[in-house]
Amino acid sequence: MVRNEMENIDGRISINDIEPKSFGVYLFLTKPGDILPFIKINVHIADTELENNEIAIDIMGKLEEQEHDIPFADVSAMYQLGQQYKDIPISQYRIKCIGIDPGFSSSSTAIVMCEHLKDEDKIVVRETELIEKGDPNAIADKLFNYHRKYWNLYFLIDGSNRAMVNLLKIKFGESLTWDSKYASPHSMKVVPVNFATEHKQMLSHLHMMVTKGYLSIPEEHDKLITSLRTANAKELTLDKEQTSYDDLLDGLRLSLKGYNIN
């Protein structure tokens, strides 16, 4: 691999949607005290026969800035807040919400846990995980283990996967005769959300959290940061074809639904 050396700059590459001939590479550059613009590069795999799992690539095209109906691309302040608050330990007494976007047979399950720092009035992302084609029972066990570990924890889950919701509700001894229209953290730990009817409101809520400086994402959650930087929405509907790690962004939306801001 050939790389250009740039002083005091760190680059992380995230490959999205690999195809036989070409794919997109997202490059996230940082340097002390600053974040450089996010870059999307088109990559083409050369028609050569190489051994030892090597590939030949040509970087084609030019640097692009995406146009967004909702401008998630500028997340520098959110990232810097993440670095500021990441070392504050998790407290058993603060409200925590886990957003769960359960995958079906061909998609990933996303888990995002946030915590409200009351004194600082910030929401900090504490946990993110993408599970590829995971076993539903194992996922339910993993989520229940979060409950064993932390108090004041609520689970907001896409109600379209009723089987996954019920698996989790069985763990908590909650009723299986639920309707997401009447679901509330005041009466249950596992709160099913009608994503189909609430996705626009949740995207608007996420955007407000970002623009008003409430949301804090530490650097280790780089896939979620990439998702926000590549998020493309039109009329409050997320374009999932253009958004990397869209399952994680959905998990974040669900988690943030547990918090109200003025």
BELLIN-V284430 format. One record per backbone hydrogen bond with DSSP energy under -0.5 kcal/mol. CO is the residue of the C=O (numbers start at 1). NH is the residue of the N-H. E is the energy in kcal/mol with one decimal. If there is no record, write none. Layout:
BEGIN
co: {CO:CO}
nh: {NH:NH}
e: {E:E}
END
This chain:
BEGIN
co: {6:8:10:12:14:16:21:22:23:24:25:25:26:26:27:27:28:29:30:31:34:39:40:41:42:43:44:46:48:51:56:58:58:60:70:73:75:76:77:78:78:79:80:81:82:85:87:91:95:96:97:97:98:99:99:100:100:101:104:107:108:109:110:111:112:113:113:114:115:115:116:117:117:122:122:123:124:124:125:127:129:130:131:131:131:135:136:137:138:139:140:141:142:143:144:145:146:152:154:154:155:155:156:157:158:160:161:162:163:164:165:166:167:168:169:169:170:176:179:180:184:184:189:189:190:191:193:193:194:194:195:198:199:200:201:202:203:204:205:206:207:208:209:209:210:214:216:218:220:221:222:223:224:225:226:227:232:233:234:236:237:238:239:239:242:243:245:245:246:247:248:249:250:251:252:253:255:256}
nh: {9:32:30:28:26:24:45:19:43:16:27:41:14:28:29:39:12:36:10:34:31:27:64:25:60:23:58:48:50:54:46:44:60:42:72:75:79:80:81:82:217:83:84:85:86:88:89:94:116:154:99:114:156:101:112:102:158:110:107:133:110:131:101:129:99:126:127:97:117:124:118:121:122:117:124:216:115:126:218:113:111:132:109:133:134:139:140:141:142:143:144:145:146:147:148:149:150:96:98:156:157:191:100:193:161:162:165:166:167:168:169:170:171:172:173:174:173:178:182:183:187:188:155:191:192:157:159:195:197:198:199:202:203:204:205:206:207:208:209:210:211:212:214:215:213:123:125:221:222:225:226:227:228:229:230:231:239:69:237:238:234:240:242:243:244:246:248:249:250:251:252:253:254:255:256:257:258:259}
e: {-1.3:-0.5:-2.1:-2.4:-2.5:-1.2:-3.4:-0.5:-2.2:-2.0:-0.5:-2.7:-2.5:-0.5:-0.6:-2.1:-1.8:-1.4:-2.7:-2.5:-1.8:-2.7:-0.5:-2.3:-2.5:-1.8:-2.3:-1.9:-0.8:-1.4:-2.6:-2.2:-0.7:-1.0:-1.8:-1.3:-2.3:-2.5:-2.3:-1.7:-1.4:-1.8:-1.6:-2.3:-1.4:-1.6:-0.5:-0.8:-2.2:-2.1:-0.6:-2.6:-3.0:-0.5:-2.1:-0.8:-1.9:-2.0:-1.2:-0.6:-0.5:-2.9:-2.3:-2.1:-3.2:-3.1:-1.6:-2.0:-0.7:-2.8:-1.0:-1.7:-1.4:-3.3:-0.6:-2.8:-2.2:-0.5:-0.5:-2.6:-2.6:-0.6:-2.6:-0.6:-0.6:-2.3:-2.4:-2.2:-2.4:-2.5:-2.2:-1.8:-1.1:-1.3:-1.8:-1.6:-2.6:-2.9:-3.1:-0.5:-0.6:-3.7:-2.6:-2.8:-1.2:-1.2:-2.1:-2.7:-2.1:-1.9:-2.5:-2.4:-1.2:-1.1:-0.6:-2.6:-0.9:-1.1:-2.0:-0.7:-1.7:-1.0:-2.9:-0.8:-0.7:-1.9:-3.1:-1.5:-0.6:-1.7:-1.7:-2.5:-1.9:-2.3:-2.2:-2.2:-2.4:-2.2:-2.1:-2.1:-2.8:-2.2:-2.2:-1.4:-1.2:-3.1:-2.5:-1.7:-0.8:-1.9:-2.6:-2.2:-2.2:-2.3:-1.8:-0.8:-3.7:-1.5:-1.2:-0.5:-2.1:-1.1:-0.7:-0.7:-0.6:-0.7:-0.8:-1.4:-2.1:-2.2:-2.3:-2.4:-2.2:-2.3:-2.7:-1.0:-1.6:-2.0}
END
